[in-house]
Amino acid sequence: MPSVKDILIEMKDMSELMVDLAYSAVLFNNKDAAEEVLTLENRLNSMNYEIKKQSLVAARSLEDAEKLTTLLEIAEAAESMGNAAKDLADLTLKGFEPHPVFRAVMEESERNIIRLKVKEESDLANESLGDLLLLNRTGMRIISIRRGESWIYGPDKNTVILADDFLIAKGTETGTEILEKLVSGEIRLDDLANVEEFIDEDD
């Protein structure tokens, strides 16, 4: 069973990711990102419940309870952030069109965030981020990976991508198109020198 500290760290990372995904969902009308926010919100609620349960068991005195109160408030704050992100994501799923001012502001402050599934035939499968150099090659940064029911936050150069992983990536629109084609196996890593012709084919 993970410790309260481990749960809090994951809740912090998760709530930050949810905010990024939610804003991206509204700005780019990205329903995949919105649905991911809803999935994460359910998990965030469960984690907050687990922290409360462990805290009740751990508190053996008034002093213990006072120390644990701060942790509970942090967990509540993280859950509140997640709930707010869910409210934003719901707008996308309900077909909300953002005001032009909102779009202009967000385009200045945010980059596109996407969720992509890695196919078996992709060159990314079974390779480490350090070997792939995706940021250099595509302009896209992998900010987290969903593997089944588990998450990898802030993956590093040693993190290996597997087939069926969901990549949460952040970057430019052009980089998004390139990464979409890479994860599907439509283009290979060796093709990136001529990647513009693959993008232009769909225009």
Salt bridges, closest charged atoms under 4 A:
GLU10 OE2 - ARG43 NH2 2.79
ASP13 OD1 - LYS12 NZ 3.43
GLU16 OE2 - LYS12 NZ 3.36
ASP20 OD2 - LYS170 NZ 3.95
ASP32 OD1 - ARG115 NH2 3.21
GLU36 OE1 - ARG115 NH1 2.71
GLU36 OE2 - ARG146 NE 2.86
GLU50 OE1 - LYS53 NZ 3.26
GLU63 OE2 - LYS67 NZ 3.59
GLU76 OE2 - LYS52 NZ 2.85
ASP90 OD2 - LYS86 NZ 2.99
GLU110 OE1 - LYS170 NZ 3.96
ASP123 OD1 - ARG188 NH2 2.54
ASP164 OD1 - LYS117 NZ 3.92
ASP165 OD2 - ARG147 NH2 2.74
GLU186 OE2 - LYS181 NZ 3.31
ASP202 OD2 - LYS181 NZ 2.47
